[in-house]
Amino acid sequence: MVDDSLESISGEVISCVKCRLCETRRMAVPGEGLWSAKVMFVGEAPGEQEDNLGRPFVGAAGKLLVELLQSIDLRREDVFITNMVKCRPPNNRPPRKDELASCRSYLDRQFKLIRPQAVCLLGNSAIRAILDPKESVSKLHGVPLEKDNITYFPMYHPAAALYTSSLREVMEEDIRKLRVVLDSLS
């Protein structure tokens, strides 16, 4: 029987050898935050700094995410933050289908335990893995979608705004829309 707790999931992720990503990681990144969070943020995969520290969104993209959260009166400690895959892909390449599949049970268990009212999907990998493999962030960003009694809110990944500065304004607008969605779920 599986021990259903965030601590046990973290332990399993840290010792996971389900796919090839375990061979090149420094530290697995299970996710962190409030176990009763109203909203979860799901990104693609850990980057170099996350791989070094074992924590999600601690690099430049994480700094931007924290700024966006603060702009709608949320703190990092108020939410749960994780990724589709829990280990850094080599050279920050996108996760492969088999890697996404290997980590999916961890994410599903996190969803089940936290029971968020909303899940903010950051970028194409999260959107395609959870909502529809044919969709894109450019089409769905800023629009809440219902699936399995959860409100999903697609947004650009903060890293995208670091590479394309015009996306920062889009993300700021989308995060304000997320605040409206969260307020309506209260």
Secondary structure, DSSP 4 states (H G I P E B T S, - for coil): ----SHHHHHHHHHT--SSGGGGT-SS----EE-TT-SEEEEES---HHHHHHT-SS-SHHHHHHHHHHHHTT--GGGSEEEESSSSPPGGGPPPPHHHHHHHHHHHHHHHHHH--SEEEEESHHHHHHHT-TT--HHHHTT--EEETTEEEEEE--HHHHHH-THHHHHHHHHHHHHHHHHHHH-
